[in-house]
Amino acid sequence: MTPKMSIIIPTCNPAVTKERSPIVSVIIPTYNSERTLEKCLDSIKHQDYEGTIEIIVVDNFSKDNTKKIADKFGVKFIEEKSERSKARNTGAKNIKGKYILYIDSDMYLSESVISECIKIVEQDINKVALYIPEKIIGTGFLIKVRNFERVFYNATCIDAIRFVRAKTFREINGFDENLIGGEDWDFDRRIKGHGETGIIKGCLYHDEGVFNLSNYLKKKKLYSDTLDKYIEKWGNEDLIIKKQVGATYRLMGVFIEYGKWKRIIKKPYLAFATFVLRCLVGLYYIKTELEQKI
């Protein structure tokens, strides 16, 4: 591990004191992330937050220009052989901030994300963590479908906390490094045992590039294959587990609860395409499982 000196991005308003605007530490795990990292870091640099923002990149020994891009922005750069959970925990051990925001290197922040998060948690001491709505960007019709689908997941058990008090992060010992898949869901559940969560109006953009259905199905199958330890940790009969991995909630429940069915009525063609896409994911999983048993 070779950390560099931390460089804090200056505030828009130098007169704002540290007490009034606490430091926010942004943790970004990377591996061969040159395609998206510069835009990711640039979106953080151009936040309208009047406090200070610390950026920590934890890199899994990239072979491309990831380090060069990180150096260009003067961020703290840590090289470590690690999966996402360990990388995020390593980043958290090196922060100066009162709050932690963790994102992936292919995510970009809308300009008011951090200021909105701070406003909520500083005004409500019971709020320990926040969800940030995610919008998917890329090319192809299926990106529209994915975006339509993603809105239904906001702040549900399928979503992932992004912004958390550093104190709370430490109290729950961060991410479970024994988990490769489902680590976000596990983190959410333990966070909720320590206080209230909320959701902001601002969003982060997830850059999926050119959408390829075959690659998407393979990615979903690969992720499903890594959930075993997470399911074992909480138990097959756990109600939240049943929602997260069960067909009933994933194909129907999450789309109709709390009046969300109204969105389906407004855009039935996208709703139908979403249903087809979810079914394809399920069928691909069944197909590959059967092939492995033959």
Secondary structure by P-SEA (a helix, b strand, c coil): ccccccccccccccccccccccbbbbbbbbccccccaaaaaaaaaaccccbbbbbbbbbcccccaaaaaaaaaccbbbbbbccaaaaaaaaaacccccbbbbbccccccccaaaaaaaaaaaacccccbbbbbbbbbbccaaaaaaaaaaaaaccccccccccccaaaaaaacccccccccaaaaaaaaaaaaccccccccbbbbbbbccccaaaaaaaaaaaaaaaaaaaaaaccccaaaaaacccccccccccccccccccccccaaaaaaaaaaaaaaaaaaaaaaaaaac
